[in-house]
Amino acid sequence: MASNDSRAAVARRGVDERAKAVDMRLRHLMSDAQRGDKAAYAALLKDCPHIIRAVARRHGASVEMLDDVVQDVLLTIHRARHTYDPERPFLVWLSMITHRRVIDTVRRIGRQGAHEVREPAAYESYSEAGQEPEPFAAGS
């Protein structure tokens, strides 16, 4: 049992170290991008989508909405990049933005769904096949 516990602890430390290394890399890329380095900004935007997808799934985003969430988060990063503090963890900043965009996307889809006509109800408004609509009579 102790052997399994120590292996799990080593595995967690390994994951933590990889996460720290990724965060440090992204932190430096964002800092460079804030100073106008276009190559750093392109590298940052290339690295973010897989992280955004993972965070979005953890926050309950369905597979169908992932592309919308990724796009919204990347636009938010672009608009809010000046607000990022390079002294703070980038992954936390990115995770918070992603969480908020997931909530926004779920709400937007809910609003759209509330206004859409469902398929069974849509058929009720169609005339029977082969029937011609009654002509409109002016003045009646």
Secondary structure as GFF3:
##gff-version 3
##sequence-region A 1 140
A	DSSP	alpha_helix	2	34	.	.	.	ID=ss1
A	DSSP	alpha_helix	38	58	.	.	.	ID=ss2
A	DSSP	three_ten_helix	63	65	.	.	.	ID=ss3
A	DSSP	alpha_helix	66	80	.	.	.	ID=ss4
A	DSSP	three_ten_helix	81	83	.	.	.	ID=ss5
A	DSSP	alpha_helix	90	115	.	.	.	ID=ss6
A	DSSP	alpha_helix	119	124	.	.	.	ID=ss7
###
